[in-house]
């Protein structure tokens, strides 16, 4: 069974590998602009245009997968642990969630939502 760290590393490594593909396209464009005549520029730019669409779509998918494997589990785990801690405080206070505890919980949940964009 893979560890969370290994899954996160593999996902992020795939992003890095894909970034190399995008940089290849960037190099093609620079070469076309600097060193070729008009006919070659057109050919290189047509090839580049076709490649970039595929690579950008692939990058977007890899990025979402990396986010899901690295960020979302940390968020979920922290929210569960935080909610458990608040429940423990509430239980210790005979089921009455203190006003300041509720305010703290709301502020932390709001900051997580802002961070994740949910």
C-alpha positions as CSV (number, residue, x, y, z in Angstrom):
1,X,0.0,0.0,0.0
2,X,1.3,3.4,-1.0
3,X,1.8,6.1,1.7
4,X,0.2,9.5,1.4
5,X,3.7,11.0,1.0
6,X,4.5,8.6,-1.9
7,X,1.2,9.4,-3.7
8,X,1.7,13.1,-3.2
9,X,5.3,12.8,-4.5
10,X,4.2,10.8,-7.6
11,X,1.4,13.3,-8.4
12,X,3.8,16.3,-8.0
13,X,6.5,14.6,-10.0
14,X,4.0,14.1,-12.9
15,X,3.4,17.8,-12.8
16,X,7.1,18.5,-13.0
17,X,7.5,16.1,-16.0
18,X,4.6,17.7,-17.8
19,X,6.1,21.1,-17.2
20,X,9.1,19.9,-19.2
21,X,6.8,19.2,-22.1
22,X,5.4,22.7,-21.9
23,X,8.9,24.2,-21.8
24,X,9.7,22.3,-25.0
25,X,6.8,24.1,-26.7
26,X,8.1,27.4,-25.4
27,X,11.5,26.6,-26.9
28,X,9.9,25.8,-30.2
29,X,8.2,29.1,-30.3
30,X,11.4,31.0,-29.4
31,X,13.3,29.1,-32.1
32,X,10.6,29.9,-34.6
33,X,10.7,33.6,-33.8
34,X,14.5,34.0,-33.7
35,X,16.1,31.7,-36.2
36,X,13.8,30.7,-39.1
37,X,12.4,32.3,-42.2
38,X,8.7,32.9,-42.6
39,X,7.9,29.5,-44.1
40,X,9.6,27.6,-41.3
41,X,8.0,29.9,-38.7
42,X,4.6,29.0,-40.0
43,X,5.3,25.3,-39.9
44,X,6.8,25.4,-36.4
45,X,3.9,27.5,-35.0
46,X,1.3,25.2,-36.5
47,X,3.0,22.2,-34.8
48,X,3.3,24.2,-31.6
49,X,-0.4,25.2,-31.7
50,X,-1.5,21.6,-32.0
51,X,0.9,20.3,-29.3
52,X,0.1,23.1,-26.8
53,X,-3.6,22.3,-26.7
54,X,-3.0,18.7,-25.8
55,X,-0.3,19.4,-23.2
56,X,-2.3,22.2,-21.5
57,X,-5.4,19.9,-21.2
58,X,-3.2,17.2,-19.8
59,X,-1.5,19.6,-17.4
60,X,-4.9,20.7,-16.1
61,X,-5.9,17.1,-15.4
62,X,-2.6,16.3,-13.7
63,X,-2.9,19.5,-11.6
64,X,-6.4,18.6,-10.4
65,X,-5.2,15.1,-9.5
66,X,-2.3,16.4,-7.6
67,X,-4.5,18.8,-5.7
68,X,-6.9,16.0,-4.8
69,X,-4.1,13.8,-3.6
70,X,-2.1,16.4,-1.6
71,X,-4.3,19.2,-0.5
72,X,-7.8,17.8,0.0
73,X,-6.8,15.0,2.3
74,X,-4.9,17.4,4.5
75,X,-7.9,19.7,4.6
76,X,-10.3,16.9,5.4
77,X,-8.1,15.4,8.1
78,X,-7.7,18.8,9.8
79,X,-11.4,19.6,9.6
80,X,-12.3,16.3,11.2
81,X,-9.7,16.7,13.9
82,X,-10.8,20.3,14.6
83,X,-14.5,19.3,14.7
84,X,-13.6,16.4,17.0
85,X,-11.7,18.8,19.3
86,X,-14.7,21.3,19.4
87,X,-17.0,18.4,20.1
88,X,-14.8,17.4,23.0
89,X,-14.9,21.0,24.4
90,X,-18.7,21.0,23.9
91,X,-19.0,17.7,25.8
92,X,-16.8,19.0,28.6
93,X,-19.1,21.9,28.9
94,X,-22.2,19.7,29.2
95,X,-23.3,20.2,25.6
96,X,-23.1,24.0,25.6
97,X,-20.7,25.2,23.0
98,X,-19.2,28.3,24.4
99,X,-19.7,31.5,22.4
100,X,-15.9,32.0,21.9
101,X,-15.5,28.4,20.9
102,X,-18.2,28.8,18.2
103,X,-16.6,32.0,17.0
104,X,-13.1,30.4,16.8
105,X,-14.6,27.4,14.9
106,X,-16.4,29.7,12.4
107,X,-13.2,31.8,11.8
108,X,-11.1,28.7,11.2
109,X,-13.7,27.1,8.9
110,X,-14.0,30.4,7.0
111,X,-10.2,30.6,6.5
112,X,-10.1,27.0,5.1
113,X,-12.9,27.7,2.7
114,X,-11.1,30.9,1.5
115,X,-7.8,28.9,1.1
116,X,-9.3,26.1,-0.8
117,X,-11.8,28.2,-2.8
118,X,-14.7,25.9,-1.9
